[in-house]
Amino acid sequence: MKLKHFFNELRLMIGYTVNSTSHAEKLISALGGFLGIACVFWLTSLVVNAGILDQPSSILVIASMGASAVLLFAVPHGALSQPWALVGGHLISGLIGISCFKLFGDTFVIAGLAVGLAIAAMYYLHCIHPPGGATALTVVMGGATINELGYHYLLIPVAINVAVILLFSVLFNAFFAWRRYPAHFAHKFKKSVSVKPSDRQFELTHEDFAAAMQELDSYVDITPEGLSDLLELAKQHAEKNITHPSEIIAGHMYSNGKLGSLWSIRQIVDASPTDSQPHRDKVIYKVLAGDGGYQTGICLRSEFHQWARFEVIKHNQQWIKVEADE
């Protein structure tokens, strides 16, 4: 049990999380990345080979486009994946990298300076895009061919690459209604389920989340609209079952329905006969996840019933609420 607890703590510490996306979604993301990068290579080579712009054909795609493809096709609704983040992140970081090289050379200190300045610029200009840091590094340490191009490097390949992958991601994700890109499209055309405010136990607002995010003081990779959609879906799930389970049954699993560090999943290992006297009607449980992980305990059935918000099952490595009529 201690070993299992150790590995659970290790999983949490290294940030290993369960990915609940379907196999179809994973394959769509992979296909988008494949076609996106192929399209970037193809269209950039057409521009270069046609002589429209006098650039060496050896430089067609910047390596950081691969990282951008991961964001645009695997996380199309992430804040780091949106058009301004993509365009501003690459072009501004590239501009900073080239300027640092021209002013100070290509030492490892200058490479670090370019990346650091790129991060600061992306923060203040609201266009954080992690591959932008790779773009800044590439133009400082990319070798003679890139260095000789100077600011022309921003046009080809950087600007052309960015324009092509941006356009392709809009077109590709448009074929899948739930993946529409930019994220605003997915939010704008999404069918909403209206719920009367009077039917809810509480109402969290967009302003509440904004205040919480400000207090957290750490960048969260989700757009405000995406956060609102997630909040609305969470509310609708919460409204499906607001009562405690009708009975506590041995072998079944229950959640306390709390958030954050207070959340916990318990399974009934053994229980007294249902006809036991109230003061002897006890249950033995073990904690499967969350607060008190892998510990065991014993309490009155009535106490456990008060603790349990609803019954759960595990599906695709996620804890799912059991509907009241199941």
C-alpha positions in Angstrom: 0.0 0.0 0.0 2.9 2.4 0.8 4.5 1.6 -2.5 1.3 2.3 -4.3 1.0 5.6 -2.4 4.6 6.5 -3.4 4.0 5.9 -7.1 0.8 8.0 -6.9 2.7 10.9 -5.3 5.4 10.5 -7.9 2.8 10.6 -10.7 1.4 13.8 -9.3 4.8 15.4 -8.8 5.9 14.8 -12.4 2.6 15.9 -13.8 1.5 12.7 -15.4 -2.2 13.1 -16.1 -4.8 10.9 -17.7 -5.8 11.8 -21.2 -9.5 11.1 -21.7 -9.7 12.1 -25.4 -11.1 9.4 -27.7 -8.9 7.5 -30.1 -10.6 9.3 -33.0 -9.6 12.7 -31.5 -6.0 11.5 -31.1 -5.9 10.3 -34.8 -7.4 13.5 -36.1 -4.7 15.5 -34.2 -2.0 13.3 -35.6 -3.4 13.6 -39.2 -3.6 17.4 -38.8 0.0 17.6 -37.7 1.1 15.4 -40.6 -0.8 17.3 -43.3 -0.1 20.7 -41.7 3.7 20.4 -41.8 3.6 18.7 -45.3 1.6 21.7 -46.5 4.0 24.2 -45.0 6.9 22.5 -46.7 5.1 22.3 -50.1 3.8 25.9 -50.2 7.0 27.4 -48.9 9.1 25.5 -51.5 6.7 26.7 -54.3 7.4 30.3 -53.2 11.2 29.7 -53.0 11.5 27.7 -56.2 9.4 30.2 -58.2 11.9 32.9 -57.4 9.2 35.1 -56.0 11.6 35.8 -53.1 15.3 35.4 -53.3 16.0 33.0 -50.5 18.1 29.8 -50.3 16.0 26.7 -50.9 17.8 24.9 -48.0 15.7 26.9 -45.6 12.1 26.0 -46.0 10.7 25.3 -42.6 11.8 26.4 -39.1 12.0 23.5 -36.6 9.7 25.3 -34.2 6.8 24.8 -36.6 6.7 21.2 -35.4 5.9 22.4 -31.9 3.3 24.8 -33.3 1.7 21.9 -35.1 1.3 20.1 -31.8 -0.5 23.1 -30.3 -2.7 23.9 -33.3 -3.8 20.3 -34.0 -3.7 18.6 -30.5 -4.8 21.6 -28.4 -6.7 23.9 -30.9 -8.7 25.6 -28.2 -5.7 26.4 -25.9 -4.8 30.0 -25.2 -1.3 29.3 -26.4 -2.6 28.0 -29.8 -4.7 31.0 -30.8 -3.8 33.0 -34.0 -2.3 36.0 -32.3 -0.2 33.8 -30.0 1.0 31.9 -33.1 1.8 34.9 -35.3 3.0 37.3 -32.6 5.0 34.5 -30.8 7.0 33.6 -33.8 7.5 36.9 -35.5 8.3 38.9 -32.3 10.6 36.2 -31.0 12.3 36.0 -34.4 12.8 39.8 -34.4 14.3 39.7 -31.0 16.6 36.8 -31.9 17.9 38.5 -35.0 18.5 41.8 -33.2 20.4 40.1 -30.3 22.6 38.4 -32.9 23.4 41.5 -34.8 24.1 43.5 -31.7 26.0 41.0 -29.6 26.9 37.9 -31.6 26.0 34.2 -31.2 27.4 33.2 -27.8 25.5 31.0 -25.4 24.8 34.0 -23.2 23.2 35.9 -26.1 21.2 32.8 -26.9 19.8 32.8 -23.4 19.2 36.5 -23.6 17.2 36.2 -26.8 15.0 33.5 -25.3 14.5 35.5 -22.1 13.6 38.7 -23.9 11.3 36.8 -26.2 9.4 35.4 -23.2 9.1 38.8 -21.6 7.9 40.3 -24.9 5.3 37.6 -25.5 4.0 38.1 -22.0 3.5 41.8 -22.3 2.2 41.6 -25.8 -0.3 38.8 -24.9 1.0 36.3 -27.4 2.7 33.6 -25.4 3.5 30.7 -27.8 6.2 28.3 -26.5 7.6 27.5 -30.0 8.4 31.2 -30.3 11.3 30.7 -27.8 12.7 28.0 -30.2 12.4 30.5 -33.0 14.4 33.1 -31.1 17.1 30.5 -30.2 17.3 29.2 -33.8 18.0 32.6 -35.3 20.9 33.2 -32.8 22.5 29.7 -33.0 21.3 28.6 -36.5 24.5 29.0 -38.3 25.9 31.1 -41.1 23.1 30.6 -43.6 20.5 31.9 -41.2 22.7 34.6 -39.8 23.4 36.0 -43.3 19.7 36.4 -44.0 19.3 38.8 -41.1 15.8 40.3 -41.0 14.9 38.7 -44.3 14.6 35.5 -42.3 11.5 36.8 -40.7 9.8 36.8 -44.1 11.0 33.4 -45.4 10.7 31.0 -43.8 9.1 32.4 -40.6 6.2 34.5 -41.9 5.4 32.1 -44.8 5.5 29.1 -42.4 3.2 30.9 -39.9 0.7 32.0 -42.6 0.4 28.6 -44.1 0.0 26.6 -40.9 -2.5 29.1 -39.6 -4.6 29.0 -42.7 -4.4 25.2 -42.9 -5.4 24.8 -39.2 -8.5 26.9 -39.7 -9.5 24.8 -42.8 -8.7 21.4 -41.3 -10.3 21.9 -37.9 -13.4 23.4 -39.6 -14.3 19.9 -40.8 -14.9 18.9 -37.1 -17.5 21.0 -35.4 -16.1 20.4 -31.9 -12.6 21.5 -33.0 -13.4 24.7 -34.9 -10.4 27.0 -34.9 -9.9 29.8 -33.6 -11.4 28.9 -30.3 -13.9 31.7 -30.7 -15.6 29.9 -33.6 -16.2 26.8 -31.5 -17.7 28.9 -28.7 -19.8 31.1 -31.0 -21.5 28.2 -32.9 -21.8 25.9 -30.0 -25.3 24.8 -29.0 -26.0 25.9 -25.4 -28.4 24.4 -22.9 -30.3 27.0 -21.0 -30.8 26.6 -17.3 -32.8 28.9 -15.1 -30.6 30.7 -12.5 -33.3 29.9 -9.9 -32.8 26.1 -10.5 -29.2 26.3 -9.4 -27.8 26.0 -5.9 -25.1 28.6 -6.7 -23.9 30.7 -9.5 -20.2 31.1 -10.3 -19.5 33.9 -12.7 -16.9 34.7 -15.3 -15.7 37.5 -13.0 -15.2 34.9 -10.2 -12.9 32.9 -12.4 -11.1 36.0 -13.5 -10.4 37.0 -9.9 -9.3 33.5 -9.0 -6.9 33.4 -12.0 -5.5 36.7 -11.0 -4.9 35.5 -7.4 -3.3 32.3 -8.8 -0.8 34.6 -10.6 0.2 31.9 -13.1 -0.5 31.6 -16.8 -3.3 29.1 -17.5 -3.5 27.6 -21.0 -7.2 28.2 -21.6 -9.1 31.1 -23.2 -11.7 33.0 -21.2 -14.4 31.7 -23.5 -13.2 28.1 -23.1 -13.2 28.6 -19.3 -16.8 29.8 -19.4 -17.8 26.8 -21.5 -16.1 24.4 -19.1 -17.7 26.1 -16.2 -21.2 25.8 -17.8 -20.7 22.1 -18.5 -19.5 21.5 -14.9 -22.6 23.2 -13.6 -24.9 21.1 -15.8 -23.1 17.9 -14.5 -23.5 19.1 -10.9 -27.2 19.6 -11.4 -27.8 16.0 -12.5 -27.5 14.6 -8.9 -27.5 16.9 -5.9 -28.7 14.4 -3.3 -26.7 11.8 -1.4 -26.9 8.2 -2.6 -30.0 6.4 -1.5 -28.0 3.6 0.0 -24.4 2.6 0.8 -23.5 -0.7 -0.7 -20.4 -2.9 -0.2 -18.1 -2.9 -3.2 -19.5 0.4 -4.6 -17.4 3.6 -4.9 -18.4 7.1 -3.8 -17.1 10.7 -4.1 -17.5 13.5 -1.6 -18.0 15.9 -4.6 -15.4 18.4 -3.4 -12.8 20.2 -5.5 -9.0 20.4 -5.3 -7.1 18.9 -2.4 -10.4 18.0 -0.5 -11.7 15.7 -3.2 -11.7 12.1 -2.4 -13.0 8.7 -3.7 -13.8 5.9 -1.3 -14.8 2.3 -1.9 -16.8 0.3 0.7 -14.8 -2.8 1.5 -17.2 -4.4 4.0 -20.3 -3.4 5.8 -22.5 -4.6 8.6 -25.8 -6.3 7.8 -28.5 -3.8 6.8 -30.6 -4.8 9.8 -27.9 -3.9 12.3 -28.7 -1.5 15.1 -27.8 2.1 14.2 -24.9 2.4 16.6 -23.4 -0.9 15.3 -24.2 -0.3 11.6 -20.6 0.4 10.4 -18.7 0.3 7.1 -15.1 -0.3 6.3 -13.7 1.7 3.4 -10.5 2.4 1.5 -9.5 5.6 -0.2 -8.9 5.0 -3.9 -8.0 8.6 -5.0 -7.7 12.1 -3.7 -7.4 13.2 -0.1 -6.1 10.4 2.1 -5.1 8.3 -0.8 -4.8 4.5 -0.2 -5.7 4.8 3.5 -8.4 2.6 5.1 -11.0 3.6 7.7 -14.2 2.6 9.6 -17.2 4.7 10.5 -20.9 4.5 11.0 -22.9 4.0 7.8 -24.8 7.1 8.6 -21.6 9.1 8.8 -20.4 7.7 5.5 -23.8 8.5 3.9 -23.4 12.1 5.0 -19.8 12.2 3.6 -20.8 10.7 0.2 -22.2 13.1 -2.3 -22.8 10.5 -5.1 -21.7 7.1 -6.4 -19.0 6.9 -9.1 -17.5 4.4 -11.5 -14.2 4.4 -13.3 -14.4 4.7 -17.0 -11.4 5.4 -19.4 -9.2 6.2 -16.3 -11.7 8.9 -15.2 -14.1 9.0 -12.3 -17.6 9.3 -13.7 -20.8 10.1 -11.7 -23.4 7.4 -11.6 -26.8 8.9 -12.5 -29.5 8.6 -9.9 -31.7 6.3 -12.0 -28.9 3.8 -12.7 
